[in-house]
Amino acid sequence: MRPFVDLVVVVPIGPACKVEFILDTLASVKHYVRCNCKLVISDDSQHPTVYEIIHRTYPDAIILKTRKNHGKGLGLYTTLSMAYRFALDHFDFRALLRLDTDALIIGPNAEDHIFEYFMHNPDVGLAGRYVKGLRALDDFGNVWENGGRAMIVSIAKIFTRFYLRHPVTYWKIRDLIFKALDNGYEMGDLIFGGTYAFSRTGLEKLSEHGLLPLPNAFGTELEEDHTFSVLICAVGLRLGDLASNSHPFACTWKGLPARPEALLDANKKIIHSTRYWQELNEAEVRKYFKEIRES
């Protein structure tokens, strides 16, 4: 029998990730997540020192090392799929939270909101910063300039001459895109990948359909979050919003979505990205939230 945990937290690590920032993100998980939680590190860094430092600092974390670096895009999709499948195989859990190393938890009990959301929306398999259309606004007035447009361009290539270069791979992805569209998916919509939550049902559906990962998925220009968004809809589930209004996520592509004080005033609990806010660099952003954590 698989042991039960309320939440699995998966943190992917790549070669460019700084150890001190990785440890700070993990410290935020340990400090603010109050439920029974298991930490899984998907280590694609290929740096033994990174493994040793994380293992020494968090000996109870599970570290899954890849044999070779898979890179970003669909490489990250493949790496994360293996971590998600590991979680399904080894634990019974209510939800899975994915955090980039430049994501941070800044408030307590965000997991309770995630559990409640999935309980009231059982047909949602993947939730987070829900980007709809080409110029989606968030609660802080930010215009999302990246996700939808890049996704539509990538999908358009799958249906044009690029199909001839990778007919087997593209045929599989084309079929899944058609299924997603039949199930109500709107072209360009996605759940941003910096941090998001899967319901257990969502991951089980992906696994049952052989999509953790989709074999021979390399060859397209889809990003990891593009792919998971389409796949969740292809298996008959919906995408969900955990960022607007009173929801706990506050995410944008580069930098913080608002000044640190505004994020706390809005009762946001999971943020992306810590890389900067106006004149503040990442070390200064993290220092601000660390001082609050330690006080």
C-alpha positions in Angstrom: 0.0 0.0 0.0 1.3 3.4 -0.9 1.8 5.8 2.1 -0.6 8.8 2.2 0.6 12.4 2.1 -1.7 15.4 1.6 0.6 17.1 -0.8 3.6 16.3 -3.0 5.8 19.3 -3.9 7.9 18.8 -7.0 10.8 21.2 -7.7 12.7 20.8 -11.0 16.4 21.9 -11.0 18.4 22.7 -14.1 22.1 23.4 -14.7 21.7 27.2 -14.4 20.0 27.1 -11.0 21.8 28.7 -8.1 22.1 26.5 -5.0 21.4 29.3 -2.6 18.2 30.1 -4.4 17.2 26.5 -4.6 17.6 26.2 -0.8 15.7 29.3 -0.2 12.7 28.1 -2.2 12.8 24.7 -0.4 13.0 26.6 3.0 9.8 28.4 2.1 8.1 25.1 1.4 9.3 23.7 4.8 8.2 26.8 6.6 4.8 27.5 5.2 3.3 24.1 4.2 1.6 22.8 7.3 0.1 19.6 6.0 1.6 16.2 5.6 3.9 16.9 2.6 6.6 15.0 0.6 9.3 17.0 -1.2 10.5 15.6 -4.6 13.4 17.2 -6.3 13.7 16.6 -10.1 17.4 17.1 -10.5 18.4 17.7 -14.1 21.4 19.8 -13.2 24.1 17.1 -13.7 26.1 18.6 -10.8 27.0 16.2 -8.0 27.6 19.1 -5.6 24.0 20.3 -6.0 22.7 16.9 -5.1 25.0 16.6 -2.1 24.1 20.1 -0.7 20.3 19.4 -1.1 20.6 16.0 0.4 22.6 17.2 3.4 20.2 20.2 4.0 17.0 18.3 3.4 17.7 14.6 4.0 14.0 13.7 3.9 13.6 15.0 0.4 13.5 12.6 -2.5 16.0 13.5 -5.2 15.5 12.0 -8.7 18.6 12.5 -10.8 18.4 12.3 -14.5 21.0 10.3 -16.5 21.5 13.2 -18.9 20.3 16.8 -19.2 16.9 16.9 -21.0 16.9 20.7 -21.3 13.8 23.0 -21.4 10.6 22.8 -23.5 9.6 19.2 -24.1 12.8 18.1 -22.3 11.4 19.7 -19.2 8.0 18.1 -19.9 9.7 14.7 -20.0 11.7 15.3 -16.8 8.7 16.4 -14.9 6.6 13.6 -16.3 9.0 11.1 -14.8 8.8 12.9 -11.4 5.0 13.0 -11.5 4.8 9.3 -12.4 7.2 8.6 -9.5 4.8 10.4 -7.2 1.8 8.5 -8.5 3.7 5.2 -8.1 4.9 5.8 -4.6 2.3 8.0 -2.8 -1.4 8.4 -2.4 -1.9 12.2 -2.3 -4.6 14.9 -2.7 -2.7 17.3 -4.9 0.7 17.9 -6.4 2.3 21.4 -6.4 5.1 22.2 -8.9 7.5 25.0 -8.0 10.2 26.4 -10.2 13.4 27.4 -8.3 12.4 31.1 -8.8 9.0 30.5 -7.3 8.5 31.0 -3.6 5.8 30.3 -1.0 5.2 33.5 1.1 2.3 32.6 3.2 0.8 29.8 5.2 -1.8 27.2 4.3 -1.9 27.7 0.5 -2.3 24.0 0.2 -5.7 24.2 1.9 -7.0 26.5 -0.8 -5.7 24.1 -3.4 -7.4 21.1 -1.8 -10.7 23.0 -1.5 -10.5 24.2 -5.1 -10.1 20.7 -6.5 -12.8 19.4 -4.2 -15.3 21.9 -5.5 -14.1 21.5 -9.1 -13.5 17.8 -9.6 -13.3 18.1 -13.4 -10.3 20.4 -13.1 -7.0 18.6 -13.5 -4.5 21.4 -13.7 -4.8 24.8 -12.0 -2.7 27.9 -11.5 -2.2 31.2 -13.4 -4.7 30.7 -16.1 -3.6 32.6 -19.2 -6.5 33.2 -21.6 -6.0 34.8 -25.0 -3.1 36.9 -26.2 -3.2 39.8 -23.8 -4.5 38.4 -20.6 -4.5 40.8 -17.6 -3.9 39.7 -14.0 -5.2 41.3 -10.8 -2.2 43.7 -10.7 -2.7 45.0 -14.2 0.1 43.0 -15.9 -0.4 42.1 -19.6 0.7 38.6 -20.4 2.7 39.0 -23.6 4.3 35.6 -23.8 2.3 32.5 -23.4 -0.7 32.4 -25.7 1.1 33.8 -28.8 4.1 31.5 -28.5 1.8 28.6 -28.1 -0.3 29.4 -31.1 2.8 29.7 -33.3 4.1 26.4 -32.1 0.8 24.6 -32.7 0.5 26.3 -36.2 3.9 24.7 -37.1 2.6 21.3 -36.2 -0.1 21.7 -38.8 2.1 23.0 -41.6 5.3 21.9 -43.3 7.0 21.0 -40.0 4.7 18.0 -39.9 6.7 16.4 -42.7 9.9 16.5 -40.7 8.5 14.6 -37.7 5.4 12.8 -39.0 5.1 10.2 -36.2 5.6 12.6 -33.3 3.5 15.3 -34.9 0.7 12.9 -35.7 0.4 12.0 -32.0 0.4 15.6 -30.9 -2.0 16.7 -33.6 -4.4 14.0 -32.5 -4.2 15.2 -28.9 -4.7 18.8 -29.9 -7.9 17.8 -31.8 -9.1 15.9 -28.8 -8.5 18.9 -26.6 -10.4 21.2 -29.0 -13.3 18.8 -29.0 -13.3 18.9 -25.2 -13.6 22.7 -25.1 -10.0 23.8 -25.2 -9.5 27.2 -26.7 -6.3 27.7 -28.7 -3.6 29.6 -26.8 -5.0 29.0 -23.3 -2.5 27.6 -20.8 -1.7 27.2 -17.2 1.6 29.0 -16.7 4.4 26.7 -15.8 6.4 28.6 -13.2 4.2 27.2 -10.5 0.9 25.2 -10.7 -1.1 22.4 -9.0 -2.3 19.1 -10.4 -5.1 17.2 -8.9 -4.4 13.6 -8.3 -7.2 12.8 -10.8 -5.4 14.9 -13.4 -2.2 13.1 -13.1 -3.9 9.7 -13.0 -5.7 10.5 -16.3 -2.5 11.5 -17.9 -0.8 8.3 -16.7 -3.7 6.1 -17.9 -3.4 7.6 -21.4 0.3 7.0 -21.5 1.2 10.8 -21.4 3.7 10.8 -18.5 5.5 11.3 -20.8 4.2 11.0 -24.4 6.8 8.8 -26.2 9.0 10.5 -28.8 7.6 13.9 -27.9 10.7 15.8 -29.0 10.7 17.7 -32.2 8.0 20.4 -31.6 8.5 23.9 -30.2 5.8 23.5 -27.5 6.9 24.4 -24.0 6.3 22.2 -21.0 3.3 24.2 -19.8 1.8 24.4 -23.3 2.0 20.6 -23.4 0.4 19.9 -20.0 -2.4 22.4 -20.7 -3.3 20.7 -23.9 -3.0 17.2 -22.5 -5.2 17.8 -19.6 -8.0 19.0 -21.9 -7.3 16.1 -24.3 -8.1 13.6 -21.5 -11.4 15.3 -20.8 -10.5 17.5 -17.8 -10.5 21.3 -17.5 -8.0 24.0 -16.7 -8.6 26.0 -13.5 -7.8 29.5 -12.1 -5.9 29.7 -8.8 -4.5 33.3 -9.3 -7.4 35.8 -9.7 -9.3 37.5 -6.9 -8.8 35.8 -3.5 -6.9 32.8 -4.9 -3.3 32.3 -3.6 -1.2 32.4 -6.7 0.5 35.5 -8.1 2.6 34.7 -11.2 4.1 36.4 -14.2 6.7 35.3 -16.7 9.6 37.5 -15.6 10.0 39.2 -12.3 7.4 39.7 -9.6 3.8 40.6 -10.7 3.7 43.4 -8.1 5.9 45.0 -5.4 6.5 42.6 -2.5 4.3 44.5 0.0 1.4 44.5 -2.5 1.6 40.7 -2.8 1.4 40.3 1.0 -1.4 42.9 1.2 -3.4 40.9 -1.4 -2.9 37.7 0.7 -1.0 36.0 -2.1 0.9 32.9 -0.9 2.7 31.4 -3.9 4.6 33.7 -6.2 6.7 33.6 -9.4 9.2 35.0 -10.4 11.6 36.1 -7.7 14.2 37.2 -10.3 13.6 40.9 -9.8 11.1 43.7 -9.0 12.0 47.0 -10.6 15.4 48.0 -9.0 15.5 45.0 -6.6 17.5 42.0 -7.8 16.7 38.4 -6.9 18.9 38.3 -3.8 17.1 41.4 -2.5 13.7 40.1 -3.3 14.4 36.8 -1.5 15.9 38.7 1.5 12.7 40.6 1.9 10.6 37.5 2.1 13.1 35.6 4.1 13.2 38.3 6.8 9.4 38.0 7.1 9.6 34.2 7.2 12.2 34.3 10.0 10.4 37.0 12.0 
